[in-house]
Amino acid sequence: MDEQNRIINEAFRSQSQMLNDAIKEFSENNPRMIINAIQQQAEIFNQIIQQQGQIFADAMKQFDEKKTQALQNGTDLSSNVNSEKQQKKRK
C-alpha cells in the first residue's frame, strides 16, 4: 500500500508540475491553451481516482469473500490469525 501511495503521489506531483509549467508558458499568449491543459489534468486526475476506487473496491470484495468463506466454514478470520500467531510462538 505504501508503494501504491508513493506512485499515486508521484503521479499527482508530476501532473501538477506539468499543469504549472503549462500555465506559466501559455498564460500570456493563449488562454485557450490554459483551459485545455486544465481540462486534460482534470481528466487524468479523474482517471487516477477512478482506478484507485476500483482497486479499493476489488480489495474490499476479496476481503468480503474471504470473510464470507470463513464464516461458512465456521471460523473467523481473526481467530485464524490468532491461531497462527500462537503456533508461531510455540515454534
PDB file with one MODEL, atoms N, CA, C and O in Angstrom:
MODEL        1
ATOM      1  N   MET A   1       0.816  -1.186   0.000  1.00  0.00           N
ATOM      2  CA  MET A   1       0.000   0.000   0.000  1.00  0.00           C
ATOM      3  C   MET A   1       0.863   1.254   0.000  1.00  0.00           C
ATOM      4  O   MET A   1       0.501   2.258  -0.613  1.00  0.00           O
ATOM      5  N   ASP A   2       2.029   1.202   0.700  1.00  0.00           N
ATOM      6  CA  ASP A   2       2.919   2.356   0.710  1.00  0.00           C
ATOM      7  C   ASP A   2       3.460   2.633  -0.682  1.00  0.00           C
ATOM      8  O   ASP A   2       3.569   3.787  -1.095  1.00  0.00           O
ATOM      9  N   GLU A   3       3.800   1.564  -1.408  1.00  0.00           N
ATOM     10  CA  GLU A   3       4.307   1.727  -2.770  1.00  0.00           C
ATOM     11  C   GLU A   3       3.221   2.329  -3.661  1.00  0.00           C
ATOM     12  O   GLU A   3       3.498   3.191  -4.495  1.00  0.00           O
ATOM     13  N   GLN A   4       2.001   1.874  -3.478  1.00  0.00           N
ATOM     14  CA  GLN A   4       0.883   2.398  -4.257  1.00  0.00           C
ATOM     15  C   GLN A   4       0.671   3.877  -3.944  1.00  0.00           C
ATOM     16  O   GLN A   4       0.454   4.676  -4.855  1.00  0.00           O
ATOM     17  N   ASN A   5       0.732   4.242  -2.681  1.00  0.00           N
ATOM     18  CA  ASN A   5       0.587   5.650  -2.302  1.00  0.00           C
ATOM     19  C   ASN A   5       1.714   6.489  -2.881  1.00  0.00           C
ATOM     20  O   ASN A   5       1.490   7.619  -3.315  1.00  0.00           O
ATOM     21  N   ARG A   6       2.928   5.941  -2.888  1.00  0.00           N
ATOM     22  CA  ARG A   6       4.063   6.666  -3.453  1.00  0.00           C
ATOM     23  C   ARG A   6       3.849   6.913  -4.943  1.00  0.00           C
ATOM     24  O   ARG A   6       4.127   8.003  -5.442  1.00  0.00           O
ATOM     25  N   ILE A   7       3.356   5.902  -5.649  1.00  0.00           N
ATOM     26  CA  ILE A   7       3.102   6.034  -7.081  1.00  0.00           C
ATOM     27  C   ILE A   7       2.018   7.072  -7.336  1.00  0.00           C
ATOM     28  O   ILE A   7       2.144   7.902  -8.236  1.00  0.00           O
ATOM     29  N   ILE A   8       0.956   7.023  -6.544  1.00  0.00           N
ATOM     30  CA  ILE A   8      -0.133   7.997  -6.696  1.00  0.00           C
ATOM     31  C   ILE A   8       0.380   9.403  -6.426  1.00  0.00           C
ATOM     32  O   ILE A   8       0.103  10.325  -7.193  1.00  0.00           O
ATOM     33  N   ASN A   9       1.121   9.570  -5.345  1.00  0.00           N
ATOM     34  CA  ASN A   9       1.652  10.894  -5.012  1.00  0.00           C
ATOM     35  C   ASN A   9       2.571  11.408  -6.107  1.00  0.00           C
ATOM     36  O   ASN A   9       2.527  12.588  -6.455  1.00  0.00           O
ATOM     37  N   GLU A  10       3.401  10.530  -6.652  1.00  0.00           N
ATOM     38  CA  GLU A  10       4.307  10.932  -7.728  1.00  0.00           C
ATOM     39  C   GLU A  10       3.517  11.324  -8.976  1.00  0.00           C
ATOM     40  O   GLU A  10       3.866  12.289  -9.657  1.00  0.00           O
ATOM     41  N   ALA A  11       2.452  10.575  -9.275  1.00  0.00           N
ATOM     42  CA  ALA A  11       1.617  10.912 -10.432  1.00  0.00           C
ATOM     43  C   ALA A  11       0.969  12.277 -10.246  1.00  0.00           C
ATOM     44  O   ALA A  11       0.966  13.094 -11.167  1.00  0.00           O
ATOM     45  N   PHE A  12       0.424  12.528  -9.069  1.00  0.00           N
ATOM     46  CA  PHE A  12      -0.176  13.834  -8.801  1.00  0.00           C
ATOM     47  C   PHE A  12       0.874  14.938  -8.873  1.00  0.00           C
ATOM     48  O   PHE A  12       0.619  16.006  -9.431  1.00  0.00           O
ATOM     49  N   ARG A  13       2.043  14.684  -8.316  1.00  0.00           N
ATOM     50  CA  ARG A  13       3.108  15.693  -8.323  1.00  0.00           C
ATOM     51  C   ARG A  13       3.532  15.995  -9.764  1.00  0.00           C
ATOM     52  O   ARG A  13       3.708  17.153 -10.141  1.00  0.00           O
ATOM     53  N   SER A  14       3.692  14.943 -10.553  1.00  0.00           N
ATOM     54  CA  SER A  14       4.097  15.100 -11.947  1.00  0.00           C
ATOM     55  C   SER A  14       3.051  15.874 -12.743  1.00  0.00           C
ATOM     56  O   SER A  14       3.377  16.793 -13.494  1.00  0.00           O
ATOM     57  N   GLN A  15       1.792  15.486 -12.566  1.00  0.00           N
ATOM     58  CA  GLN A  15       0.727  16.164 -13.301  1.00  0.00           C
ATOM     59  C   GLN A  15       0.586  17.612 -12.855  1.00  0.00           C
ATOM     60  O   GLN A  15       0.332  18.492 -13.678  1.00  0.00           O
ATOM     61  N   SER A  16       0.747  17.864 -11.581  1.00  0.00           N
ATOM     62  CA  SER A  16       0.669  19.236 -11.072  1.00  0.00           C
ATOM     63  C   SER A  16       1.798  20.083 -11.643  1.00  0.00           C
ATOM     64  O   SER A  16       1.591  21.242 -12.005  1.00  0.00           O
ATOM     65  N   GLN A  17       2.991  19.503 -11.722  1.00  0.00           N
ATOM     66  CA  GLN A  17       4.125  20.237 -12.287  1.00  0.00           C
ATOM     67  C   GLN A  17       3.881  20.542 -13.758  1.00  0.00           C
ATOM     68  O   GLN A  17       4.179  21.641 -14.227  1.00  0.00           O
ATOM     69  N   MET A  18       3.339  19.569 -14.483  1.00  0.00           N
ATOM     70  CA  MET A  18       3.026  19.802 -15.897  1.00  0.00           C
ATOM     71  C   MET A  18       2.009  20.922 -16.043  1.00  0.00           C
ATOM     72  O   MET A  18       2.138  21.774 -16.923  1.00  0.00           O
ATOM     73  N   LEU A  19       1.007  20.921 -15.188  1.00  0.00           N
ATOM     74  CA  LEU A  19      -0.008  21.966 -15.237  1.00  0.00           C
ATOM     75  C   LEU A  19       0.611  23.323 -14.934  1.00  0.00           C
ATOM     76  O   LEU A  19       0.337  24.299 -15.632  1.00  0.00           O
ATOM     77  N   ASN A  20       1.436  23.391 -13.908  1.00  0.00           N
ATOM     78  CA  ASN A  20       2.091  24.655 -13.567  1.00  0.00           C
ATOM     79  C   ASN A  20       2.974  25.146 -14.707  1.00  0.00           C
ATOM     80  O   ASN A  20       2.995  26.339 -15.009  1.00  0.00           O
ATOM     81  N   ASP A  21       3.697  24.238 -15.334  1.00  0.00           N
ATOM     82  CA  ASP A  21       4.542  24.613 -16.470  1.00  0.00           C
ATOM     83  C   ASP A  21       3.705  25.138 -17.631  1.00  0.00           C
ATOM     84  O   ASP A  21       4.061  26.128 -18.269  1.00  0.00           O
ATOM     85  N   ALA A  22       2.586  24.461 -17.898  1.00  0.00           N
ATOM     86  CA  ALA A  22       1.716  24.899 -18.991  1.00  0.00           C
ATOM     87  C   ALA A  22       1.136  26.279 -18.709  1.00  0.00           C
ATOM     88  O   ALA A  22       1.077  27.127 -19.600  1.00  0.00           O
ATOM     89  N   ILE A  23       0.714  26.499 -17.490  1.00  0.00           N
ATOM     90  CA  ILE A  23       0.160  27.807 -17.124  1.00  0.00           C
ATOM     91  C   ILE A  23       1.220  28.889 -17.291  1.00  0.00           C
ATOM     92  O   ILE A  23       0.949  29.956 -17.843  1.00  0.00           O
ATOM     93  N   LYS A  24       2.409  28.610 -16.818  1.00  0.00           N
ATOM     94  CA  LYS A  24       3.498  29.585 -16.916  1.00  0.00           C
ATOM     95  C   LYS A  24       3.827  29.893 -18.375  1.00  0.00           C
ATOM     96  O   LYS A  24       4.017  31.053 -18.743  1.00  0.00           O
ATOM     97  N   GLU A  25       3.892  28.863 -19.194  1.00  0.00           N
ATOM     98  CA  GLU A  25       4.281  29.028 -20.593  1.00  0.00           C
ATOM     99  C   GLU A  25       3.228  29.744 -21.427  1.00  0.00           C
ATOM    100  O   GLU A  25       3.564  30.566 -22.280  1.00  0.00           O
ATOM    101  N   PHE A  26       1.977  29.442 -21.191  1.00  0.00           N
ATOM    102  CA  PHE A  26       0.936  29.932 -22.089  1.00  0.00           C
ATOM    103  C   PHE A  26       0.042  31.022 -21.514  1.00  0.00           C
ATOM    104  O   PHE A  26      -0.823  31.536 -22.223  1.00  0.00           O
ATOM    105  N   SER A  27       0.223  31.383 -20.276  1.00  0.00           N
ATOM    106  CA  SER A  27      -0.702  32.329 -19.648  1.00  0.00           C
ATOM    107  C   SER A  27      -0.743  33.680 -20.344  1.00  0.00           C
ATOM    108  O   SER A  27      -1.796  34.315 -20.407  1.00  0.00           O
ATOM    109  N   GLU A  28       0.373  34.116 -20.858  1.00  0.00           N
ATOM    110  CA  GLU A  28       0.392  35.420 -21.514  1.00  0.00           C
ATOM    111  C   GLU A  28      -0.037  35.331 -22.968  1.00  0.00           C
ATOM    112  O   GLU A  28      -0.505  36.319 -23.533  1.00  0.00           O
ATOM    113  N   ASN A  29       0.114  34.167 -23.583  1.00  0.00           N
ATOM    114  CA  ASN A  29      -0.094  34.049 -25.026  1.00  0.00           C
ATOM    115  C   ASN A  29      -1.435  33.458 -25.431  1.00  0.00           C
ATOM    116  O   ASN A  29      -2.034  33.890 -26.416  1.00  0.00           O
ATOM    117  N   ASN A  30      -1.903  32.490 -24.691  1.00  0.00           N
ATOM    118  CA  ASN A  30      -3.082  31.790 -25.189  1.00  0.00           C
ATOM    119  C   ASN A  30      -3.922  31.222 -24.049  1.00  0.00           C
ATOM    120  O   ASN A  30      -3.660  30.117 -23.575  1.00  0.00           O
ATOM    121  N   PRO A  31      -4.921  31.966 -23.613  1.00  0.00           N
ATOM    122  CA  PRO A  31      -5.788  31.485 -22.524  1.00  0.00           C
ATOM    123  C   PRO A  31      -6.496  30.159 -22.855  1.00  0.00           C
ATOM    124  O   PRO A  31      -6.780  29.367 -21.956  1.00  0.00           O
ATOM    125  N   ARG A  32      -6.779  29.920 -24.136  1.00  0.00           N
ATOM    126  CA  ARG A  32      -7.461  28.675 -24.517  1.00  0.00           C
ATOM    127  C   ARG A  32      -6.585  27.459 -24.203  1.00  0.00           C
ATOM    128  O   ARG A  32      -7.087  26.403 -23.817  1.00  0.00           O
ATOM    129  N   MET A  33      -5.284  27.621 -24.372  1.00  0.00           N
ATOM    130  CA  MET A  33      -4.370  26.520 -24.079  1.00  0.00           C
ATOM    131  C   MET A  33      -4.376  26.201 -22.587  1.00  0.00           C
ATOM    132  O   MET A  33      -4.235  25.044 -22.191  1.00  0.00           O
ATOM    133  N   ILE A  34      -4.537  27.223 -21.774  1.00  0.00           N
ATOM    134  CA  ILE A  34      -4.614  27.002 -20.329  1.00  0.00           C
ATOM    135  C   ILE A  34      -5.849  26.179 -19.998  1.00  0.00           C
ATOM    136  O   ILE A  34      -5.789  25.232 -19.214  1.00  0.00           O
ATOM    137  N   ILE A  35      -6.953  26.547 -20.598  1.00  0.00           N
ATOM    138  CA  ILE A  35      -8.202  25.811 -20.359  1.00  0.00           C
ATOM    139  C   ILE A  35      -8.033  24.354 -20.782  1.00  0.00           C
ATOM    140  O   ILE A  35      -8.455  23.445 -20.067  1.00  0.00           O
ATOM    141  N   ASN A  36      -7.417  24.132 -21.942  1.00  0.00           N
ATOM    142  CA  ASN A  36      -7.189  22.758 -22.410  1.00  0.00           C
ATOM    143  C   ASN A  36      -6.290  21.983 -21.451  1.00  0.00           C
ATOM    144  O   ASN A  36      -6.554  20.821 -21.140  1.00  0.00           O
ATOM    145  N   ALA A  37      -5.234  22.632 -20.990  1.00  0.00           N
ATOM    146  CA  ALA A  37      -4.316  21.966 -20.059  1.00  0.00           C
ATOM    147  C   ALA A  37      -5.031  21.607 -18.765  1.00  0.00           C
ATOM    148  O   ALA A  37      -4.841  20.515 -18.229  1.00  0.00           O
ATOM    149  N   ILE A  38      -5.842  22.512 -18.269  1.00  0.00           N
ATOM    150  CA  ILE A  38      -6.591  22.253 -17.036  1.00  0.00           C
ATOM    151  C   ILE A  38      -7.567  21.100 -17.243  1.00  0.00           C
ATOM    152  O   ILE A  38      -7.703  20.234 -16.378  1.00  0.00           O
ATOM    153  N   GLN A  39      -8.244  21.088 -18.385  1.00  0.00           N
ATOM    154  CA  GLN A  39      -9.189  20.006 -18.668  1.00  0.00           C
ATOM    155  C   GLN A  39      -8.470  18.657 -18.776  1.00  0.00           C
ATOM    156  O   GLN A  39      -8.964  17.643 -18.284  1.00  0.00           O
ATOM    157  N   GLN A  40      -7.307  18.654 -19.420  1.00  0.00           N
ATOM    158  CA  GLN A  40      -6.540  17.412 -19.530  1.00  0.00           C
ATOM    159  C   GLN A  40      -6.110  16.914 -18.154  1.00  0.00           C
ATOM    160  O   GLN A  40      -6.182  15.720 -17.862  1.00  0.00           O
ATOM    161  N   GLN A  41      -5.667  17.835 -17.325  1.00  0.00           N
ATOM    162  CA  GLN A  41      -5.245  17.445 -15.982  1.00  0.00           C
ATOM    163  C   GLN A  41      -6.426  16.911 -15.183  1.00  0.00           C
ATOM    164  O   GLN A  41      -6.293  15.931 -14.450  1.00  0.00           O
ATOM    165  N   ALA A  42      -7.570  17.548 -15.323  1.00  0.00           N
ATOM    166  CA  ALA A  42      -8.763  17.085 -14.611  1.00  0.00           C
ATOM    167  C   ALA A  42      -9.120  15.663 -15.045  1.00  0.00           C
ATOM    168  O   ALA A  42      -9.480  14.828 -14.215  1.00  0.00           O
ATOM    169  N   GLU A  43      -9.019  15.394 -16.348  1.00  0.00           N
ATOM    170  CA  GLU A  43      -9.308  14.050 -16.849  1.00  0.00           C
ATOM    171  C   GLU A  43      -8.333  13.021 -16.278  1.00  0.00           C
ATOM    172  O   GLU A  43      -8.733  11.927 -15.881  1.00  0.00           O
ATOM    173  N   ILE A  44      -7.062  13.380 -16.242  1.00  0.00           N
ATOM    174  CA  ILE A  44      -6.050  12.462 -15.711  1.00  0.00           C
ATOM    175  C   ILE A  44      -6.296  12.198 -14.230  1.00  0.00           C
ATOM    176  O   ILE A  44      -6.253  11.052 -13.783  1.00  0.00           O
ATOM    177  N   PHE A  45      -6.554  13.264 -13.467  1.00  0.00           N
ATOM    178  CA  PHE A  45      -6.830  13.088 -12.040  1.00  0.00           C
ATOM    179  C   PHE A  45      -8.067  12.220 -11.833  1.00  0.00           C
ATOM    180  O   PHE A  45      -8.082  11.362 -10.951  1.00  0.00           O
ATOM    181  N   ASN A  46      -9.102  12.438 -12.639  1.00  0.00           N
ATOM    182  CA  ASN A  46     -10.312  11.621 -12.520  1.00  0.00           C
ATOM    183  C   ASN A  46     -10.020  10.154 -12.816  1.00  0.00           C
ATOM    184  O   ASN A  46     -10.541   9.267 -12.141  1.00  0.00           O
ATOM    185  N   GLN A  47      -9.185   9.896 -13.827  1.00  0.00           N
ATOM    186  CA  GLN A  47      -8.815   8.516 -14.148  1.00  0.00           C
ATOM    187  C   GLN A  47      -8.064   7.870 -12.987  1.00  0.00           C
ATOM    188  O   GLN A  47      -8.325   6.723 -12.626  1.00  0.00           O
ATOM    189  N   ILE A  48      -7.131   8.620 -12.409  1.00  0.00           N
ATOM    190  CA  ILE A  48      -6.369   8.091 -11.274  1.00  0.00           C
ATOM    191  C   ILE A  48      -7.308   7.769 -10.118  1.00  0.00           C
ATOM    192  O   ILE A  48      -7.203   6.709  -9.502  1.00  0.00           O
ATOM    193  N   ILE A  49      -8.221   8.682  -9.828  1.00  0.00           N
ATOM    194  CA  ILE A  49      -9.168   8.484  -8.727  1.00  0.00           C
ATOM    195  C   ILE A  49     -10.067   7.278  -9.000  1.00  0.00           C
ATOM    196  O   ILE A  49     -10.329   6.481  -8.100  1.00  0.00           O
ATOM    197  N   GLN A  50     -10.538   7.146 -10.243  1.00  0.00           N
ATOM    198  CA  GLN A  50     -11.387   6.006 -10.591  1.00  0.00           C
ATOM    199  C   GLN A  50     -10.619   4.690 -10.458  1.00  0.00           C
ATOM    200  O   GLN A  50     -11.155   3.702  -9.956  1.00  0.00           O
ATOM    201  N   GLN A  51      -9.363   4.683 -10.911  1.00  0.00           N
ATOM    202  CA  GLN A  51      -8.559   3.468 -10.803  1.00  0.00           C
ATOM    203  C   GLN A  51      -8.333   3.094  -9.346  1.00  0.00           C
ATOM    204  O   GLN A  51      -8.422   1.922  -8.979  1.00  0.00           O
ATOM    205  N   GLN A  52      -8.043   4.078  -8.525  1.00  0.00           N
ATOM    206  CA  GLN A  52      -7.817   3.796  -7.108  1.00  0.00           C
ATOM    207  C   GLN A  52      -9.112   3.322  -6.443  1.00  0.00           C
ATOM    208  O   GLN A  52      -9.091   2.436  -5.589  1.00  0.00           O
ATOM    209  N   GLY A  53     -10.226   3.914  -6.839  1.00  0.00           N
ATOM    210  CA  GLY A  53     -11.517   3.470  -6.313  1.00  0.00           C
ATOM    211  C   GLY A  53     -11.794   2.021  -6.685  1.00  0.00           C
ATOM    212  O   GLY A  53     -12.314   1.253  -5.876  1.00  0.00           O
ATOM    213  N   GLN A  54     -11.442   1.649  -7.920  1.00  0.00           N
ATOM    214  CA  GLN A  54     -11.650   0.271  -8.364  1.00  0.00           C
ATOM    215  C   GLN A  54     -10.738  -0.689  -7.608  1.00  0.00           C
ATOM    216  O   GLN A  54     -11.161  -1.779  -7.223  1.00  0.00           O
ATOM    217  N   ILE A  55      -9.494  -0.286  -7.397  1.00  0.00           N
ATOM    218  CA  ILE A  55      -8.563  -1.121  -6.630  1.00  0.00           C
ATOM    219  C   ILE A  55      -9.103  -1.338  -5.224  1.00  0.00           C
ATOM    220  O   ILE A  55      -9.076  -2.455  -4.708  1.00  0.00           O
ATOM    221  N   PHE A  56      -9.592  -0.270  -4.606  1.00  0.00           N
ATOM    222  CA  PHE A  56     -10.144  -0.379  -3.260  1.00  0.00           C
ATOM    223  C   PHE A  56     -11.380  -1.278  -3.257  1.00  0.00           C
ATOM    224  O   PHE A  56     -11.532  -2.131  -2.383  1.00  0.00           O
ATOM    225  N   ALA A  57     -12.260  -1.081  -4.240  1.00  0.00           N
ATOM    226  CA  ALA A  57     -13.479  -1.895  -4.311  1.00  0.00           C
ATOM    227  C   ALA A  57     -13.130  -3.373  -4.493  1.00  0.00           C
ATOM    228  O   ALA A  57     -13.745  -4.240  -3.873  1.00  0.00           O
ATOM    229  N   ASP A  58     -12.146  -3.655  -5.341  1.00  0.00           N
ATOM    230  CA  ASP A  58     -11.725  -5.042  -5.553  1.00  0.00           C
ATOM    231  C   ASP A  58     -11.152  -5.644  -4.271  1.00  0.00           C
ATOM    232  O   ASP A  58     -11.429  -6.796  -3.937  1.00  0.00           O
ATOM    233  N   ALA A  59     -10.355  -4.855  -3.561  1.00  0.00           N
ATOM    234  CA  ALA A  59      -9.773  -5.342  -2.309  1.00  0.00           C
ATOM    235  C   ALA A  59     -10.870  -5.631  -1.284  1.00  0.00           C
ATOM    236  O   ALA A  59     -10.818  -6.640  -0.582  1.00  0.00           O
ATOM    237  N   MET A  60     -11.850  -4.751  -1.203  1.00  0.00           N
ATOM    238  CA  MET A  60     -12.953  -4.970  -0.263  1.00  0.00           C
ATOM    239  C   MET A  60     -13.765  -6.196  -0.655  1.00  0.00           C
ATOM    240  O   MET A  60     -14.213  -6.952   0.207  1.00  0.00           O
ATOM    241  N   LYS A  61     -13.955  -6.394  -1.957  1.00  0.00           N
ATOM    242  CA  LYS A  61     -14.693  -7.561  -2.428  1.00  0.00           C
ATOM    243  C   LYS A  61     -13.955  -8.843  -2.045  1.00  0.00           C
ATOM    244  O   LYS A  61     -14.568  -9.807  -1.585  1.00  0.00           O
ATOM    245  N   GLN A  62     -12.637  -8.848  -2.237  1.00  0.00           N
ATOM    246  CA  GLN A  62     -11.847 -10.022  -1.862  1.00  0.00           C
ATOM    247  C   GLN A  62     -11.919 -10.270  -0.363  1.00  0.00           C
ATOM    248  O   GLN A  62     -12.046 -11.410   0.082  1.00  0.00           O
ATOM    249  N   PHE A  63     -11.837  -9.192   0.412  1.00  0.00           N
ATOM    250  CA  PHE A  63     -11.931  -9.338   1.862  1.00  0.00           C
ATOM    251  C   PHE A  63     -13.289  -9.910   2.250  1.00  0.00           C
ATOM    252  O   PHE A  63     -13.372 -10.822   3.073  1.00  0.00           O
ATOM    253  N   ASP A  64     -14.361  -9.368   1.653  1.00  0.00           N
ATOM    254  CA  ASP A  64     -15.707  -9.859   1.957  1.00  0.00           C
ATOM    255  C   ASP A  64     -15.854 -11.332   1.584  1.00  0.00           C
ATOM    256  O   ASP A  64     -16.467 -12.108   2.318  1.00  0.00           O
ATOM    257  N   GLU A  65     -15.288 -11.712   0.438  1.00  0.00           N
ATOM    258  CA  GLU A  65     -15.378 -13.110   0.014  1.00  0.00           C
ATOM    259  C   GLU A  65     -14.642 -14.023   0.992  1.00  0.00           C
ATOM    260  O   GLU A  65     -15.136 -15.098   1.333  1.00  0.00           O
ATOM    261  N   LYS A  66     -13.467 -13.598   1.441  1.00  0.00           N
ATOM    262  CA  LYS A  66     -12.710 -14.404   2.403  1.00  0.00           C
ATOM    263  C   LYS A  66     -13.451 -14.491   3.730  1.00  0.00           C
ATOM    264  O   LYS A  66     -13.506 -15.554   4.349  1.00  0.00           O
ATOM    265  N   LYS A  67     -14.016 -13.378   4.162  1.00  0.00           N
ATOM    266  CA  LYS A  67     -14.759 -13.353   5.426  1.00  0.00           C
ATOM    267  C   LYS A  67     -15.990 -14.254   5.319  1.00  0.00           C
ATOM    268  O   LYS A  67     -16.281 -15.022   6.237  1.00  0.00           O
ATOM    269  N   THR A  68     -16.710 -14.160   4.204  1.00  0.00           N
ATOM    270  CA  THR A  68     -17.896 -14.993   3.996  1.00  0.00           C
ATOM    271  C   THR A  68     -17.513 -16.470   3.995  1.00  0.00           C
ATOM    272  O   THR A  68     -18.185 -17.294   4.617  1.00  0.00           O
ATOM    273  N   GLN A  69     -16.432 -16.798   3.294  1.00  0.00           N
ATOM    274  CA  GLN A  69     -15.978 -18.193   3.246  1.00  0.00           C
ATOM    275  C   GLN A  69     -15.603 -18.680   4.637  1.00  0.00           C
ATOM    276  O   GLN A  69     -15.932 -19.804   5.015  1.00  0.00           O
ATOM    277  N   ALA A  70     -14.920 -17.845   5.392  1.00  0.00           N
ATOM    278  CA  ALA A  70     -14.520 -18.229   6.746  1.00  0.00           C
ATOM    279  C   ALA A  70     -15.743 -18.452   7.626  1.00  0.00           C
ATOM    280  O   ALA A  70     -15.786 -19.399   8.411  1.00  0.00           O
ATOM    281  N   LEU A  71     -16.730 -17.584   7.492  1.00  0.00           N
ATOM    282  CA  LEU A  71     -17.950 -17.737   8.289  1.00  0.00           C
ATOM    283  C   LEU A  71     -18.708 -19.001   7.893  1.00  0.00           C
ATOM    284  O   LEU A  71     -19.262 -19.692   8.747  1.00  0.00           O
ATOM    285  N   GLN A  72     -18.730 -19.300   6.594  1.00  0.00           N
ATOM    286  CA  GLN A  72     -19.407 -20.510   6.134  1.00  0.00           C
ATOM    287  C   GLN A  72     -18.695 -21.765   6.637  1.00  0.00           C
ATOM    288  O   GLN A  72     -19.320 -22.799   6.872  1.00  0.00           O
ATOM    289  N   ASN A  73     -17.392 -21.653   6.796  1.00  0.00           N
ATOM    290  CA  ASN A  73     -16.621 -22.789   7.307  1.00  0.00           C
ATOM    291  C   ASN A  73     -16.682 -22.880   8.822  1.00  0.00           C
ATOM    292  O   ASN A  73     -16.119 -23.799   9.417  1.00  0.00           O
ATOM    293  N   GLY A  74     -17.365 -21.929   9.449  1.00  0.00           N
ATOM    294  CA  GLY A  74     -17.495 -21.942  10.897  1.00  0.00           C
ATOM    295  C   GLY A  74     -16.290 -21.373  11.608  1.00  0.00           C
ATOM    296  O   GLY A  74     -16.081 -21.627  12.795  1.00  0.00           O
ATOM    297  N   THR A  75     -15.502 -20.607  10.892  1.00  0.00           N
ATOM    298  CA  THR A  75     -14.328 -19.979  11.500  1.00  0.00           C
ATOM    299  C   THR A  75     -14.422 -18.479  11.298  1.00  0.00           C
ATOM    300  O   THR A  75     -15.289 -17.973  10.586  1.00  0.00           O
ATOM    301  N   ASP A  76     -13.518 -17.801  11.936  1.00  0.00           N
ATOM    302  CA  ASP A  76     -13.453 -16.348  11.827  1.00  0.00           C
ATOM    303  C   ASP A  76     -12.030 -15.993  11.425  1.00  0.00           C
ATOM    304  O   ASP A  76     -11.080 -16.607  11.910  1.00  0.00           O
ATOM    305  N   LEU A  77     -11.871 -15.017  10.551  1.00  0.00           N
ATOM    306  CA  LEU A  77     -10.530 -14.633  10.105  1.00  0.00           C
ATOM    307  C   LEU A  77      -9.647 -14.223  11.275  1.00  0.00           C
ATOM    308  O   LEU A  77      -8.464 -14.563  11.310  1.00  0.00           O
ATOM    309  N   SER A  78     -10.210 -13.501  12.227  1.00  0.00           N
ATOM    310  CA  SER A  78      -9.405 -13.063  13.370  1.00  0.00           C
ATOM    311  C   SER A  78      -8.979 -14.264  14.209  1.00  0.00           C
ATOM    312  O   SER A  78      -7.883 -14.262  14.770  1.00  0.00           O
ATOM    313  N   SER A  79      -9.815 -15.277  14.303  1.00  0.00           N
ATOM    314  CA  SER A  79      -9.448 -16.492  15.033  1.00  0.00           C
ATOM    315  C   SER A  79      -8.298 -17.195  14.331  1.00  0.00           C
ATOM    316  O   SER A  79      -7.384 -17.704  14.979  1.00  0.00           O
ATOM    317  N   ASN A  80      -8.348 -17.221  13.007  1.00  0.00           N
ATOM    318  CA  ASN A  80      -7.275 -17.852  12.240  1.00  0.00           C
ATOM    319  C   ASN A  80      -5.957 -17.120  12.447  1.00  0.00           C
ATOM    320  O   ASN A  80      -4.915 -17.754  12.611  1.00  0.00           O
ATOM    321  N   VAL A  81      -5.995 -15.816  12.439  1.00  0.00           N
ATOM    322  CA  VAL A  81      -4.783 -15.016  12.638  1.00  0.00           C
ATOM    323  C   VAL A  81      -4.227 -15.267  14.026  1.00  0.00           C
ATOM    324  O   VAL A  81      -3.024 -15.473  14.184  1.00  0.00           O
ATOM    325  N   ASN A  82      -5.093 -15.253  15.038  1.00  0.00           N
ATOM    326  CA  ASN A  82      -4.641 -15.502  16.408  1.00  0.00           C
ATOM    327  C   ASN A  82      -4.052 -16.901  16.537  1.00  0.00           C
ATOM    328  O   ASN A  82      -3.032 -17.090  17.200  1.00  0.00           O
ATOM    329  N   SER A  83      -4.681 -17.863  15.915  1.00  0.00           N
ATOM    330  CA  SER A  83      -4.194 -19.237  15.962  1.00  0.00           C
ATOM    331  C   SER A  83      -2.819 -19.337  15.314  1.00  0.00           C
ATOM    332  O   SER A  83      -1.934 -20.018  15.833  1.00  0.00           O
ATOM    333  N   GLU A  84      -2.636 -18.663  14.182  1.00  0.00           N
ATOM    334  CA  GLU A  84      -1.341 -18.672  13.502  1.00  0.00           C
ATOM    335  C   GLU A  84      -0.271 -18.029  14.374  1.00  0.00           C
ATOM    336  O   GLU A  84       0.856 -18.520  14.427  1.00  0.00           O
ATOM    337  N   LYS A  85      -0.604 -16.949  15.052  1.00  0.00           N
ATOM    338  CA  LYS A  85       0.351 -16.274  15.933  1.00  0.00           C
ATOM    339  C   LYS A  85       0.762 -17.192  17.074  1.00  0.00           C
ATOM    340  O   LYS A  85       1.938 -17.255  17.432  1.00  0.00           O
ATOM    341  N   GLN A  86      -0.212 -17.910  17.649  1.00  0.00           N
ATOM    342  CA  GLN A  86       0.090 -18.816  18.751  1.00  0.00           C
ATOM    343  C   GLN A  86       0.983 -19.960  18.280  1.00  0.00           C
ATOM    344  O   GLN A  86       1.887 -20.384  19.000  1.00  0.00           O
ATOM    345  N   GLN A  87       0.731 -20.457  17.071  1.00  0.00           N
ATOM    346  CA  GLN A  87       1.559 -21.533  16.542  1.00  0.00           C
ATOM    347  C   GLN A  87       2.988 -21.064  16.323  1.00  0.00           C
ATOM    348  O   GLN A  87       3.933 -21.812  16.577  1.00  0.00           O
ATOM    349  N   LYS A  88       3.155 -19.839  15.857  1.00  0.00           N
ATOM    350  CA  LYS A  88       4.495 -19.295  15.641  1.00  0.00           C
ATOM    351  C   LYS A  88       5.225 -19.125  16.965  1.00  0.00           C
ATOM    352  O   LYS A  88       6.432 -19.357  17.040  1.00  0.00           O
ATOM    353  N   LYS A  89       4.505 -18.722  18.015  1.00  0.00           N
ATOM    354  CA  LYS A  89       5.120 -18.545  19.333  1.00  0.00           C
ATOM    355  C   LYS A  89       5.617 -19.880  19.874  1.00  0.00           C
ATOM    356  O   LYS A  89       6.656 -19.938  20.531  1.00  0.00           O
ATOM    357  N   ARG A  90       4.880 -20.947  19.602  1.00  0.00           N
ATOM    358  CA  ARG A  90       5.247 -22.272  20.101  1.00  0.00           C
ATOM    359  C   ARG A  90       6.529 -22.782  19.445  1.00  0.00           C
ATOM    360  O   ARG A  90       7.279 -23.550  20.048  1.00  0.00           O
ATOM    361  N   LYS A  91       6.770 -22.361  18.234  1.00  0.00           N
ATOM    362  CA  LYS A  91       7.957 -22.823  17.491  1.00  0.00           C
ATOM    363  C   LYS A  91       9.134 -22.100  17.995  1.00  0.00           C
ATOM    364  O   LYS A  91      10.247 -22.324  17.519  1.00  0.00           O
TER     365      LYS A  91
ENDMDL
END
